[in-house]
Amino acid sequence: MLKNMVTSLVEHERIVTTTHKAKEARYLADKLITKAKGNDPLHARREINKIVTTAEAQTKLLNVLGPRYQFREGGYTRILKLAQRRKGDNADMAVLEYVDRPGEIRAARPPAALQRQVESLSDVLQALGIEDPTSISKDAQVKEI
C-alpha cells in the first residue's frame, strides 16, 4: 500500500490521504529523494526500483525531482491537515505534497544554502527557477482606460 502511495506521490506530486498514512509515506518519499540526489545513478535507480513501481516515476525521480532538491538538505515533503474528515469512518485527512513545485498550496522557504548565498528574494526565486511576480514589466501589464 505504501509503495503505491509513494509512486502516486512521485507521479502527481500531491496526494490526499489519511493523516497517519501520510506520515508513514512521508518517510519513504524523503528517502527516495535523498537516493535520487546521490552521485551514482545506477545504484540510485536500483534502490528506487525496490519502492517505486513504474518506470516513469523512477525516471521522474532521477531526472526531475533529484535535481530540483539538489540544494535542499531535507524536508522535501509537507503534510497539510484538512479541516473536513472522511465521511465513511470520520478519519483525519491530509494532503501530502512535495515542496518547491509549481502550484503548491503554500510556498516553502528557500533552502538554507541559498539563503546564505543570495541577497534578495528575487535572487532566491531565480535560483530556484521560479519567476518573480514583481519583475513583470509595466508594458506586459494590461492597461485599463
N, CA, C and O atoms as a MOPAC input file, in Angstrom:
PM7 MOZYME 1SCF
protein

 N      0.82500 1    -1.18100 1     0.00000 1
 C      0.00000 1     0.00000 1     0.00000 1
 C      0.87900 1     1.25800 1     0.00000 1
 O      0.61300 1     2.20100 1    -0.74600 1
 N      1.93100 1     1.27300 1     0.84000 1
 C      2.79100 1     2.44900 1     0.90100 1
 C      3.57600 1     2.64200 1    -0.38900 1
 O      3.81100 1     3.77700 1    -0.80300 1
 N      3.98600 1     1.54900 1    -1.03000 1
 C      4.71600 1     1.67000 1    -2.29400 1
 C      3.84200 1     2.31900 1    -3.35800 1
 O      4.31000 1     3.18000 1    -4.10300 1
 N      2.57900 1     1.91400 1    -3.43800 1
 C      1.66300 1     2.51200 1    -4.40900 1
 C      1.39300 1     3.96900 1    -4.07800 1
 O      1.27700 1     4.80100 1    -4.97800 1
 N      1.29400 1     4.28000 1    -2.80200 1
 C      1.03700 1     5.65600 1    -2.39500 1
 C      2.22300 1     6.55500 1    -2.74000 1
 O      2.03400 1     7.67000 1    -3.22600 1
 N      3.43400 1     6.08200 1    -2.49500 1
 C      4.62600 1     6.86500 1    -2.81100 1
 C      4.78800 1     7.00400 1    -4.32400 1
 O      5.20300 1     8.05900 1    -4.80500 1
 N      4.46700 1     5.95700 1    -5.07300 1
 C      4.51600 1     6.04600 1    -6.53700 1
 C      3.53600 1     7.10600 1    -7.04600 1
 O      3.87000 1     7.87300 1    -7.94900 1
 N      2.34200 1     7.15300 1    -6.47900 1
 C      1.37100 1     8.18000 1    -6.86400 1
 C      1.86000 1     9.56700 1    -6.48500 1
 O      1.64000 1    10.52700 1    -7.22300 1
 N      2.52300 1     9.68000 1    -5.33800 1
 C      3.07000 1    10.97100 1    -4.92400 1
 C      4.13900 1    11.44600 1    -5.90200 1
 O      4.18200 1    12.62800 1    -6.24400 1
 N      4.98800 1    10.55200 1    -6.35000 1
 C      6.02700 1    10.92100 1    -7.31000 1
 C      5.39600 1    11.33600 1    -8.63300 1
 O      5.83200 1    12.31400 1    -9.24100 1
 N      4.39000 1    10.62000 1    -9.08500 1
 C      3.76800 1    10.92600 1   -10.37400 1
 C      2.98700 1    12.23400 1   -10.33400 1
 O      3.09100 1    13.04100 1   -11.25800 1
 N      2.19900 1    12.45700 1    -9.26900 1
 C      1.30900 1    13.61400 1    -9.21000 1
 C      1.83700 1    14.74900 1    -8.34400 1
 O      1.33900 1    15.87100 1    -8.43500 1
 N      2.82800 1    14.48400 1    -7.51100 1
 C      3.46700 1    15.43100 1    -6.60200 1
 C      2.54600 1    15.94200 1    -5.49800 1
 O      2.93800 1    16.81400 1    -4.72200 1
 N      1.33700 1    15.41500 1    -5.42000 1
 C      0.41700 1    15.74000 1    -4.32500 1
 C     -0.64100 1    14.64000 1    -4.23700 1
 O     -1.22300 1    14.24900 1    -5.24900 1
 N     -0.88700 1    14.14300 1    -3.01500 1
 C     -1.94100 1    13.15600 1    -2.81700 1
 C     -2.73100 1    13.52700 1    -1.57000 1
 O     -2.21900 1    14.19500 1    -0.67100 1
 N     -3.98200 1    13.08800 1    -1.52600 1
 C     -4.84300 1    13.28100 1    -0.36500 1
 C     -5.07500 1    11.91700 1     0.25200 1
 O     -5.51700 1    10.98900 1    -0.42500 1
 N     -4.77600 1    11.79300 1     1.53800 1
 C     -4.90000 1    10.52300 1     2.24000 1
 C     -5.14600 1    10.81400 1     3.71700 1
 O     -5.26500 1    11.97200 1     4.11700 1
 N     -5.22300 1     9.75700 1     4.52300 1
 C     -5.39800 1     9.97900 1     5.95700 1
 C     -4.08700 1    10.49500 1     6.54900 1
 O     -3.01700 1    10.31600 1     5.96600 1
 N     -4.18300 1    11.12400 1     7.69300 1
 C     -3.01100 1    11.72400 1     8.32300 1
 C     -1.97500 1    10.67000 1     8.68500 1
 O     -0.78100 1    10.88600 1     8.48000 1
 N     -2.40800 1     9.54200 1     9.21400 1
 C     -1.46800 1     8.51000 1     9.62000 1
 C     -0.74800 1     7.89300 1     8.42100 1
 O      0.45400 1     7.63500 1     8.48800 1
 N     -1.46500 1     7.65800 1     7.33800 1
 C     -0.82800 1     7.12500 1     6.13600 1
 C      0.13900 1     8.14300 1     5.53800 1
 O      1.19200 1     7.76800 1     5.02300 1
 N     -0.20700 1     9.41800 1     5.60300 1
 C      0.66700 1    10.46800 1     5.07800 1
 C      1.97900 1    10.52000 1     5.85400 1
 O      3.04300 1    10.71200 1     5.26500 1
 N      1.90800 1    10.35000 1     7.16300 1
 C      3.12400 1    10.37300 1     7.97000 1
 C      4.02800 1     9.18700 1     7.65600 1
 O      5.25000 1     9.32900 1     7.66300 1
 N      3.45600 1     8.03400 1     7.38400 1
 C      4.25200 1     6.86900 1     7.02700 1
 C      4.83800 1     7.00900 1     5.62000 1
 O      5.99500 1     6.65400 1     5.39500 1
 N      4.05800 1     7.51700 1     4.68600 1
 C      4.53000 1     7.66100 1     3.31400 1
 C      5.58100 1     8.76400 1     3.19700 1
 O      6.43700 1     8.71700 1     2.31400 1
 N      5.51700 1     9.74000 1     4.07200 1
 C      6.47500 1    10.84600 1     4.05100 1
 C      7.90000 1    10.33300 1     4.24300 1
 O      8.82600 1    10.79700 1     3.57800 1
 N      8.06800 1     9.38900 1     5.14100 1
 C      9.39100 1     8.82500 1     5.40800 1
 C      9.97700 1     8.20400 1     4.14200 1
 O     11.12900 1     8.46800 1     3.79800 1
 N      9.19600 1     7.38500 1     3.45300 1
 C      9.67200 1     6.74900 1     2.22100 1
 C      9.94100 1     7.77400 1     1.11500 1
 O     10.92700 1     7.65700 1     0.38700 1
 N      9.07700 1     8.76600 1     0.98900 1
 C      9.22600 1     9.77400 1    -0.06100 1
 C     10.50400 1    10.58600 1     0.13800 1
 O     11.20800 1    10.87900 1    -0.82900 1
 N     10.80600 1    10.95300 1     1.38100 1
 C     12.03200 1    11.70400 1     1.65000 1
 C     13.27000 1    10.85200 1     1.37900 1
 O     14.26900 1    11.36000 1     0.87000 1
 N     13.21500 1     9.56800 1     1.71200 1
 C     14.34100 1     8.67500 1     1.44400 1
 C     14.58200 1     8.53800 1    -0.06300 1
 O     15.73000 1     8.48000 1    -0.50400 1
 N     13.50300 1     8.48700 1    -0.85100 1
 C     13.64700 1     8.36400 1    -2.30100 1
 C     14.34200 1     9.58100 1    -2.90300 1
 O     15.19200 1     9.44000 1    -3.78100 1
 N     13.98700 1    10.76400 1    -2.43800 1
 C     14.61900 1    11.98400 1    -2.95100 1
 C     16.09900 1    11.99500 1    -2.59000 1
 O     16.93700 1    12.37300 1    -3.40800 1
 N     16.41800 1    11.58400 1    -1.37400 1
 C     17.82300 1    11.53700 1    -0.96000 1
 C     18.60400 1    10.57500 1    -1.83800 1
 O     19.73800 1    10.86800 1    -2.21500 1
 N     18.01900 1     9.43700 1    -2.16800 1
 C     18.68900 1     8.47700 1    -3.04800 1
 C     18.81300 1     9.02500 1    -4.46100 1
 O     19.82200 1     8.78700 1    -5.12400 1
 N     17.82200 1     9.74500 1    -4.92800 1
 C     17.85500 1    10.30500 1    -6.28400 1
 C     18.90200 1    11.41500 1    -6.40700 1
 O     19.41000 1    11.66300 1    -7.50000 1
 N     19.22600 1    12.07600 1    -5.30900 1
 C     20.23000 1    13.13300 1    -5.32400 1
 C     21.64900 1    12.58600 1    -5.31900 1
 O     22.59400 1    13.34300 1    -5.54200 1
 N     21.82500 1    11.30900 1    -5.07600 1
 C     23.15200 1    10.70600 1    -4.94200 1
 C     24.00000 1    10.81300 1    -6.19200 1
 O     23.52400 1    11.20400 1    -7.25800 1
 N     25.27600 1    10.45500 1    -6.03900 1
 C     26.24000 1    10.58300 1    -7.13900 1
 C     26.21800 1     9.40800 1    -8.10100 1
 O     26.62900 1     9.55500 1    -9.25200 1
 N     25.75300 1     8.25300 1    -7.66600 1
 C     25.77700 1     7.05500 1    -8.50200 1
 C     24.36800 1     6.77000 1    -9.03100 1
 O     23.55400 1     6.20200 1    -8.30300 1
 N     24.05700 1     7.14700 1   -10.28000 1
 C     22.69500 1     6.97200 1   -10.78300 1
 C     22.27300 1     5.51800 1   -10.95200 1
 O     21.08700 1     5.21100 1   -10.83200 1
 N     23.20500 1     4.61900 1   -11.22500 1
 C     22.85000 1     3.21200 1   -11.38200 1
 C     22.42100 1     2.61200 1   -10.04000 1
 O     21.40600 1     1.92100 1    -9.95500 1
 N     23.19500 1     2.88200 1    -9.01300 1
 C     22.82800 1     2.38400 1    -7.68400 1
 C     21.52700 1     3.03100 1    -7.21200 1
 O     20.68600 1     2.36700 1    -6.60600 1
 N     21.36000 1     4.32400 1    -7.48800 1
 C     20.13300 1     5.01900 1    -7.09200 1
 C     18.92500 1     4.41200 1    -7.79300 1
 O     17.88300 1     4.21800 1    -7.16600 1
 N     19.04800 1     4.10900 1    -9.08200 1
 C     17.93300 1     3.51700 1    -9.82200 1
 C     17.57400 1     2.14500 1    -9.25600 1
 O     16.39500 1     1.80000 1    -9.17800 1
 N     18.55800 1     1.37500 1    -8.86800 1
 C     18.28200 1     0.05600 1    -8.29500 1
 C     17.60400 1     0.16400 1    -6.93700 1
 O     16.70400 1    -0.61800 1    -6.63000 1
 N     18.02200 1     1.11500 1    -6.13000 1
 C     17.38700 1     1.31400 1    -4.82100 1
 C     15.96500 1     1.86000 1    -4.97800 1
 O     15.05500 1     1.44600 1    -4.25900 1
 N     15.77900 1     2.78200 1    -5.91200 1
 C     14.45800 1     3.36000 1    -6.15800 1
 C     13.52100 1     2.29900 1    -6.72300 1
 O     12.32400 1     2.31700 1    -6.43700 1
 N     14.05100 1     1.37900 1    -7.51800 1
 C     13.25700 1     0.32000 1    -8.12800 1
 C     12.61700 1    -0.59200 1    -7.08100 1
 O     11.58900 1    -1.21300 1    -7.35300 1
 N     13.20100 1    -0.68000 1    -5.90500 1
 C     12.64800 1    -1.50900 1    -4.83500 1
 C     11.35100 1    -0.93200 1    -4.27600 1
 O     10.53200 1    -1.67100 1    -3.73000 1
 N     11.15700 1     0.37900 1    -4.40700 1
 C      9.99400 1     1.04300 1    -3.80600 1
 C      9.00800 1     1.52600 1    -4.85900 1
 O      7.80800 1     1.28100 1    -4.73800 1
 N      9.49600 1     2.20700 1    -5.88600 1
 C      8.62900 1     2.79700 1    -6.90700 1
 C      8.26600 1     1.72500 1    -7.92700 1
 O      9.12600 1     0.96000 1    -8.36500 1
 N      6.99000 1     1.67200 1    -8.30300 1
 C      6.50200 1     0.55700 1    -9.11200 1
 C      6.49000 1     0.81400 1   -10.61700 1
 O      6.37900 1    -0.14400 1   -11.38200 1
 N      6.59800 1     2.05000 1   -11.07400 1
 C      6.54600 1     2.32900 1   -12.51200 1
 C      7.86100 1     2.93600 1   -12.99900 1
 O      8.55100 1     3.63500 1   -12.25700 1
 N      8.19000 1     2.65700 1   -14.25000 1
 C      9.42700 1     3.17900 1   -14.83600 1
 C      9.35300 1     4.69400 1   -15.02300 1
 O     10.36900 1     5.37900 1   -14.90300 1
 N      8.16400 1     5.22500 1   -15.31500 1
 C      8.01500 1     6.66700 1   -15.49300 1
 C      8.31400 1     7.41300 1   -14.20300 1
 O      8.95500 1     8.46400 1   -14.22000 1
 N      7.84800 1     6.86600 1   -13.08000 1
 C      8.09400 1     7.50800 1   -11.78500 1
 C      9.57200 1     7.43400 1   -11.42000 1
 O     10.11200 1     8.37400 1   -10.83600 1
 N     10.22800 1     6.33200 1   -11.75400 1
 C     11.66100 1     6.21400 1   -11.49100 1
 C     12.44200 1     7.26400 1   -12.27500 1
 O     13.34000 1     7.91600 1   -11.74200 1
 N     12.09100 1     7.41400 1   -13.53400 1
 C     12.76100 1     8.40100 1   -14.37500 1
 C     12.50400 1     9.80600 1   -13.86800 1
 O     13.40700 1    10.64200 1   -13.87100 1
 N     11.28400 1    10.07600 1   -13.43400 1
 C     10.95900 1    11.40600 1   -12.91200 1
 C     11.74700 1    11.69600 1   -11.64100 1
 O     12.20100 1    12.82200 1   -11.43800 1
 N     11.91300 1    10.70100 1   -10.79200 1
 C     12.70000 1    10.88800 1    -9.57500 1
 C     14.13400 1    11.26800 1    -9.90400 1
 O     14.68000 1    12.19500 1    -9.30600 1
 N     14.74400 1    10.57200 1   -10.83800 1
 C     16.15400 1    10.81000 1   -11.14900 1
 C     16.38100 1    12.06300 1   -11.98800 1
 O     17.38500 1    12.75200 1   -11.80400 1
 N     15.46200 1    12.37000 1   -12.91100 1
 C     15.68500 1    13.47700 1   -13.84000 1
 C     15.04100 1    14.79100 1   -13.42800 1
 O     15.52000 1    15.85500 1   -13.81800 1
 N     13.96100 1    14.74000 1   -12.64400 1
 C     13.24400 1    15.97100 1   -12.29400 1
 C     13.37600 1    16.28100 1   -10.81000 1
 O     13.84400 1    17.35700 1   -10.43600 1
 N     12.96400 1    15.34100 1    -9.96600 1
 C     12.90200 1    15.62100 1    -8.53500 1
 C     14.28300 1    15.67100 1    -7.88300 1
 O     14.51400 1    16.51300 1    -7.01600 1
 N     15.19500 1    14.80200 1    -8.27400 1
 C     16.54300 1    14.82300 1    -7.71100 1
 C     17.24500 1    16.15500 1    -7.93500 1
 O     17.71600 1    16.76100 1    -6.97300 1
 N     17.33000 1    16.63600 1    -9.19600 1
 C     17.95500 1    17.94100 1    -9.42900 1
 C     17.19200 1    19.10900 1    -8.79300 1
 O     17.80800 1    20.10900 1    -8.42400 1
 N     15.87000 1    19.00400 1    -8.65900 1
 C     15.09300 1    20.08800 1    -8.06800 1
 C     15.50300 1    20.33500 1    -6.61700 1
 O     15.53000 1    21.47900 1    -6.16300 1
 N     15.81900 1    19.27100 1    -5.89700 1
 C     16.14300 1    19.39100 1    -4.47900 1
 C     17.63600 1    19.24500 1    -4.21100 1
 O     18.02800 1    18.84900 1    -3.11300 1
 N     18.46900 1    19.55500 1    -5.18700 1
 C     19.90900 1    19.40200 1    -5.03400 1
 C     20.46000 1    20.27100 1    -3.91100 1
 O     21.38800 1    19.85000 1    -3.22000 1
 N     19.92300 1    21.46100 1    -3.70700 1
 C     20.44000 1    22.36900 1    -2.68900 1
 C     19.70200 1    22.24800 1    -1.35900 1
 O     20.12400 1    22.84800 1    -0.37000 1
 N     18.62900 1    21.49900 1    -1.31200 1
 C     17.85800 1    21.34100 1    -0.07600 1
 C     18.42000 1    20.15100 1     0.69700 1
 O     18.64200 1    19.08300 1     0.12700 1
 N     18.64800 1    20.33800 1     1.98800 1
 C     19.27700 1    19.30000 1     2.80100 1
 C     18.27500 1    18.33100 1     3.40900 1
 O     18.68900 1    17.32400 1     3.98400 1
 N     17.02100 1    18.58200 1     3.31000 1
 C     15.99600 1    17.69900 1     3.85900 1
 C     14.65700 1    18.40500 1     3.83100 1
 O     14.56700 1    19.56000 1     3.41400 1
 N     13.62300 1    17.72000 1     4.27000 1
 C     12.30100 1    18.33900 1     4.28600 1
 C     11.74100 1    18.53900 1     2.90300 1
 O     11.32800 1    19.64300 1     2.54900 1
 N     11.72200 1    17.47800 1     2.11600 1
 C     11.25200 1    17.57700 1     0.73800 1
 C      9.73300 1    17.52400 1     0.63700 1
 O      9.17000 1    17.92200 1    -0.38300 1
 N      9.07100 1    17.04300 1     1.66600 1
 C      7.61600 1    16.91000 1     1.64300 1
 C      7.00100 1    17.69600 1     2.78800 1
 O      7.66900 1    18.02700 1     3.76700 1
 N      5.72300 1    17.98500 1     2.64700 1
 C      4.98100 1    18.63000 1     3.73800 1
 C      3.62500 1    17.97000 1     3.84600 1
 O      3.07400 1    17.48000 1     2.86100 1
 N      3.08800 1    17.96400 1     5.07100 1
 C      1.76200 1    17.42700 1     5.34300 1
 C      0.89100 1    18.58400 1     5.81000 1
 O      1.20300 1    19.25200 1     6.79600 1
 N     -0.19600 1    18.81200 1     5.09600 1
 C     -1.16800 1    19.84100 1     5.47600 1
 C     -2.46400 1    19.14100 1     5.84900 1
 O     -3.06200 1    18.44800 1     5.02500 1
 N     -2.89300 1    19.32100 1     7.07400 1
 C     -4.10600 1    18.66500 1     7.52900 1
 C     -5.32900 1    19.38700 1     6.97700 1
 O     -5.36700 1    20.61700 1     6.93500 1
 N     -6.31300 1    18.62600 1     6.56000 1
 C     -7.55200 1    19.17500 1     6.02400 1
 C     -8.57500 1    19.31200 1     7.14700 1
 O     -8.55900 1    18.54600 1     8.11000 1
 N     -9.45000 1    20.28000 1     7.01600 1
 C    -10.44700 1    20.52500 1     8.05800 1
 C    -11.56700 1    19.48900 1     8.02300 1
 O    -12.08300 1    19.09000 1     9.06600 1
 N    -11.93400 1    19.05900 1     6.83400 1
 C    -13.04900 1    18.12400 1     6.71100 1
 C    -12.55500 1    16.69000 1     6.81700 1
 O    -11.56700 1    16.31500 1     6.18500 1
 N    -13.24600 1    15.89300 1     7.61900 1
 C    -12.88400 1    14.48900 1     7.80200 1
 C    -13.54400 1    13.64300 1     6.72300 1
 O    -14.46800 1    14.09100 1     6.04400 1
 N    -13.05600 1    12.41200 1     6.57300 1
 C    -13.64300 1    11.49700 1     5.60300 1
 C    -15.02200 1    11.07500 1     6.08900 1
 O    -15.21000 1    10.82300 1     7.27900 1
 N    -15.99600 1    10.99500 1     5.17100 1
 C    -17.38200 1    10.74000 1     5.54800 1
 C    -17.61800 1     9.34900 1     6.11700 1
 O    -18.34100 1     9.20500 1     7.10300 1
 N    -17.03000 1     8.33100 1     5.52300 1
 C    -17.34400 1     6.96700 1     5.90900 1
 C    -16.94800 1     6.60800 1     7.32600 1
 O    -17.75600 1     6.07400 1     8.08500 1
 N    -15.68800 1     6.90400 1     7.69400 1
 C    -15.20900 1     6.49200 1     9.00900 1
 C    -14.71500 1     7.65300 1     9.86400 1
 O    -14.15100 1     7.42800 1    10.93500 1
 N    -14.91500 1     8.88000 1     9.41500 1
 C    -14.58000 1    10.08200 1    10.17600 1
 C    -13.07400 1    10.16800 1    10.44200 1
 O    -12.66600 1    10.64800 1    11.50000 1
 N    -12.24300 1     9.71100 1     9.50000 1
 C    -10.79200 1     9.73700 1     9.66300 1
 C    -10.24100 1    11.12500 1     9.32600 1
 O    -10.77200 1    11.82200 1     8.46200 1
 N     -9.17200 1    11.51000 1    10.01700 1
 C     -8.48900 1    12.76400 1     9.71400 1
 C     -7.84800 1    12.66500 1     8.34200 1
 O     -7.18900 1    11.67200 1     8.03400 1
 N     -8.03300 1    13.68300 1     7.51500 1
 C     -7.48100 1    13.68700 1     6.16700 1
 C     -6.37000 1    14.73000 1     6.07700 1
 O     -6.37900 1    15.72900 1     6.79800 1
 N     -5.41600 1    14.48200 1     5.18200 1
 C     -4.29300 1    15.38600 1     4.99400 1
 C     -3.83700 1    15.35300 1     3.54300 1
 O     -4.11800 1    14.41000 1     2.80300 1
 N     -3.13400 1    16.39900 1     3.16100 1
 C     -2.52100 1    16.48500 1     1.84000 1
 C     -1.02900 1    16.28700 1     2.03200 1
 O     -0.40400 1    16.99100 1     2.82500 1
 N     -0.45800 1    15.33800 1     1.31400 1
 C      0.98500 1    15.10800 1     1.30800 1
 C      1.49600 1    15.60400 1    -0.03000 1
 O      1.05400 1    15.12800 1    -1.07600 1
 N      2.43100 1    16.56200 1    -0.01300 1
 C      2.93000 1    17.13400 1    -1.25300 1
 C      4.40900 1    17.44600 1    -1.15300 1
 O      4.95300 1    17.61600 1    -0.06200 1
 N      5.05500 1    17.52100 1    -2.31700 1
 C      6.43800 1    17.96400 1    -2.38000 1
 C      6.48000 1    19.47900 1    -2.31200 1
 O      5.58500 1    20.15100 1    -2.82400 1
 N      7.51800 1    20.02200 1    -1.67900 1
 C      7.68600 1    21.46900 1    -1.60900 1
 C      8.41700 1    21.95000 1    -2.85400 1
 O      8.96500 1    21.14700 1    -3.60800 1
 N      8.42500 1    23.26300 1    -3.06800 1
 C      9.11900 1    23.90100 1    -4.19600 1
 C      8.68700 1    23.35600 1    -5.54000 1
 O      9.52700 1    23.05300 1    -6.38800 1
 N      7.39300 1    23.22900 1    -5.74500 1
 C      6.88900 1    22.74900 1    -7.02000 1
 C      5.87200 1    23.74600 1    -7.53200 1
 O      5.30500 1    24.49700 1    -6.73800 1
 N      5.62300 1    23.77900 1    -8.82300 1
 C      4.60200 1    24.68800 1    -9.34700 1
 C      3.22300 1    24.30200 1    -8.83700 1
 O      2.87600 1    23.12000 1    -8.83100 1
 N      2.44200 1    25.26800 1    -8.41500 1
 C      1.07800 1    25.03100 1    -7.96900 1
 C      0.96000 1    24.50200 1    -6.56000 1
 O     -0.05700 1    23.89800 1    -6.21700 1
 N      1.97400 1    24.71200 1    -5.72600 1
 C      1.87700 1    24.20500 1    -4.36800 1
 C      0.90900 1    25.05000 1    -3.55000 1
 O      0.66600 1    26.21500 1    -3.86200 1
 N      0.36500 1    24.44800 1    -2.50600 1
 C     -0.64700 1    25.11600 1    -1.69400 1
 C     -0.05400 1    26.28500 1    -0.92000 1
 O     -0.63900 1    27.36800 1    -0.87800 1
 N      1.10500 1    26.06900 1    -0.30800 1
 C      1.76400 1    27.10800 1     0.46500 1
 C      3.22500 1    27.12100 1     0.05400 1
 O      3.85400 1    26.06600 1    -0.02100 1
 N      3.77300 1    28.29400 1    -0.21200 1
 C      5.15100 1    28.39300 1    -0.66900 1
 C      6.10800 1    28.02000 1     0.45400 1
 O      5.89800 1    28.39000 1     1.60900 1
 N      7.15700 1    27.28600 1     0.10800 1
 C      8.15400 1    26.85700 1     1.08700 1
 C      9.25800 1    27.90200 1     1.20200 1
 O      9.47800 1    28.70200 1     0.29300 1
 N      9.94500 1    27.87400 1     2.33700 1
 C     11.11600 1    28.73200 1     2.48700 1
 C     12.22800 1    28.19100 1     1.61200 1
 O     12.31700 1    26.98100 1     1.40300 1
 N     13.07200 1    29.05900 1     1.10200 1
 C     14.19500 1    28.59100 1     0.28600 1
 C     15.16000 1    27.76800 1     1.13900 1
 O     15.19100 1    27.92800 1     2.35900 1
 N     15.94400 1    26.89200 1     0.51500 1
 C     16.93100 1    26.12000 1     1.26700 1
 C     17.93200 1    27.03200 1     1.96000 1
 O     18.19500 1    28.13900 1     1.49100 1
 N     18.48800 1    26.57400 1     3.06900 1
 C     19.41000 1    27.38400 1     3.86000 1
 C     20.64600 1    27.77700 1     3.05800 1
 O     21.15400 1    28.88700 1     3.21500 1
 N     21.13700 1    26.88700 1     2.20400 1
 C     22.32200 1    27.19500 1     1.40400 1
 C     22.05600 1    28.36900 1     0.46400 1
 O     22.93900 1    29.20000 1     0.25300 1
 N     20.86200 1    28.44600 1    -0.09700 1
 C     20.53800 1    29.56000 1    -0.99900 1
 C     20.25900 1    30.83000 1    -0.23000 1
 O     20.49600 1    31.92000 1    -0.75200 1
 N     19.76300 1    30.73300 1     0.99900 1
 C     19.51400 1    31.93000 1     1.79600 1
 C     20.82100 1    32.62800 1     2.14300 1
 O     20.85500 1    33.85600 1     2.22000 1
 N     21.89100 1    31.88000 1     2.35300 1
 C     23.18200 1    32.47200 1     2.70900 1
 C     23.88700 1    33.07000 1     1.49800 1
 O     24.63000 1    34.04100 1     1.64300 1
 N     23.67300 1    32.51800 1     0.31300 1
 C     24.42000 1    32.92500 1    -0.86900 1
 C     23.85800 1    34.16400 1    -1.54500 1
 O     24.62400 1    34.91200 1    -2.15300 1
 N     22.58800 1    34.41100 1    -1.47000 1
 C     21.96500 1    35.48300 1    -2.23800 1
 C     21.48800 1    36.58400 1    -1.30800 1
 O     21.32900 1    36.38500 1    -0.10400 1
 N     21.26200 1    37.75700 1    -1.90300 1
 C     20.90800 1    38.90300 1    -1.08600 1
 C     19.41900 1    39.22000 1    -1.07100 1
 O     18.91700 1    39.71000 1    -0.05900 1
 N     18.70300 1    38.96300 1    -2.14300 1
 C     17.30800 1    39.38200 1    -2.19800 1
 C     16.39600 1    38.20400 1    -2.53200 1
 O     16.84900 1    37.14100 1    -2.95500 1
 N     15.10400 1    38.42500 1    -2.33100 1
 C     14.10400 1    37.40000 1    -2.61000 1
 C     14.05800 1    37.06800 1    -4.09100 1
 O     13.87300 1    35.90600 1    -4.45500 1
 N     14.22100 1    38.06200 1    -4.95100 1
 C     14.17700 1    37.79700 1    -6.39000 1
 C     15.34000 1    36.90300 1    -6.81700 1
 O     15.18400 1    36.08000 1    -7.71900 1
 N     16.52400 1    37.05800 1    -6.17100 1
 C     17.65300 1    36.17700 1    -6.48100 1
 C     17.36100 1    34.74200 1    -6.06600 1
 O     17.71700 1    33.80300 1    -6.77800 1
 N     16.71000 1    34.56800 1    -4.91000 1
 C     16.36300 1    33.22500 1    -4.42900 1
 C     15.36700 1    32.57900 1    -5.38700 1
 O     15.53800 1    31.42000 1    -5.76400 1
 N     14.33300 1    33.31300 1    -5.78500 1
 C     13.34400 1    32.77200 1    -6.71000 1
 C     13.97600 1    32.41300 1    -8.04800 1
 O     13.64100 1    31.38900 1    -8.64400 1
 N     14.88200 1    33.24800 1    -8.51300 1
 C     15.55100 1    32.97400 1    -9.78700 1
 C     16.43400 1    31.73000 1    -9.67400 1
 O     16.49900 1    30.94100 1   -10.61700 1
 N     17.11100 1    31.54100 1    -8.54500 1
 C     17.95700 1    30.36200 1    -8.35000 1
 C     17.13000 1    29.08000 1    -8.29000 1
 O     17.60900 1    28.01500 1    -8.68000 1
 N     15.89000 1    29.17500 1    -7.80300 1
 C     15.00700 1    28.02200 1    -7.74000 1
 C     14.26000 1    27.78400 1    -9.04300 1
 O     13.59200 1    26.76200 1    -9.19700 1
 N     14.36800 1    28.72100 1    -9.98500 1
 C     13.69700 1    28.55900 1   -11.26800 1
 C     12.25300 1    29.02900 1   -11.25800 1
 O     11.45500 1    28.61100 1   -12.09700 1
 N     11.91000 1    29.90800 1   -10.29900 1
 C     10.55500 1    30.43400 1   -10.18700 1
 C     10.57200 1    31.88500 1   -10.64600 1
 O     11.43800 1    32.66300 1   -10.24500 1
 N      9.61200 1    32.24100 1   -11.48500 1
 C      9.54800 1    33.60800 1   -11.98900 1
 C      9.07200 1    34.55200 1   -10.89000 1
 O      8.07400 1    34.28100 1   -10.22300 1
 N      9.77800 1    35.64800 1   -10.70500 1
 C      9.43100 1    36.63400 1    -9.68000 1
 C      8.24500 1    37.45600 1   -10.16900 1
 O      8.34300 1    38.11000 1   -11.20800 1
 N      7.11500 1    37.43900 1    -9.43900 1
 C      5.93000 1    38.16000 1    -9.91200 1
 C      6.10600 1    39.66900 1    -9.87900 1
 O      5.37800 1    40.37200 1   -10.57900 1
 N      7.03700 1    40.19700 1    -9.10100 1
 C      7.23200 1    41.64500 1    -9.04300 1
 C      8.07900 1    42.15400 1   -10.20200 1
 O      8.14900 1    43.36300 1   -10.42100 1
 N      8.72800 1    41.25400 1   -10.95300 1
 C      9.59700 1    41.68800 1   -12.03400 1
 C      8.88600 1    41.80800 1   -13.37900 1
 O      9.53800 1    42.02900 1   -14.39900 1
 N      7.57800 1    41.66700 1   -13.39900 1
 C      6.82400 1    41.79400 1   -14.64400 1
 C      6.85500 1    43.25400 1   -15.07100 1
 O      6.54300 1    44.14600 1   -14.28200 1
 N      7.23000 1    43.49400 1   -16.32000 1
 C      7.34700 1    44.86700 1   -16.79100 1
 C      5.97100 1    45.50800 1   -16.93400 1
 O      4.95600 1    44.83000 1   -17.08900 1
 N      5.97400 1    46.81500 1   -16.87700 1
 C      4.71500 1    47.55300 1   -16.98900 1
 C      4.13400 1    47.44300 1   -18.38900 1
 O      2.92200 1    47.56900 1   -18.56300 1
 N      4.98300 1    47.20900 1   -19.39800 1
 C      4.48700 1    47.05700 1   -20.76100 1
 C      3.67900 1    45.78000 1   -20.91200 1
 O      2.74900 1    45.72000 1   -21.71600 1
 N      4.03500 1    44.74500 1   -20.13100 1
 C      3.33500 1    43.46500 1   -20.23200 1
 C      1.98300 1    43.50000 1   -19.53000 1
 O      1.11900 1    42.66800 1   -19.80500 1
 N      1.79700 1    44.45500 1   -18.62900 1
 C      0.52600 1    44.54100 1   -17.91200 1
 C     -0.54400 1    45.17200 1   -18.80600 1
 O     -0.23400 1    46.00900 1   -19.65400 1
 N     -1.76100 1    44.78200 1   -18.61800 1
 C     -2.86200 1    45.32400 1   -19.39000 1
 C     -3.27600 1    46.65800 1   -18.79200 1
 O     -3.51600 1    46.77100 1   -17.59000 1
 N     -3.35300 1    47.65900 1   -19.64400 1
 C     -3.75200 1    48.99400 1   -19.16800 1
 C     -5.23600 1    49.15700 1   -19.35900 1
 O     -5.78100 1    48.83100 1   -20.41300 1
 N     -5.87800 1    49.65400 1   -18.34900 1
 C     -7.31100 1    49.93700 1   -18.43100 1
 C     -7.51900 1    51.41900 1   -18.63900 1
 O     -6.85700 1    52.23800 1   -18.00300 1
 N     -8.42800 1    51.76800 1   -19.52100 1
 C     -8.70000 1    53.18300 1   -19.79300 1
 C    -10.05200 1    53.54200 1   -19.23700 1
 O    -10.48300 1    54.68900 1   -19.35400 1

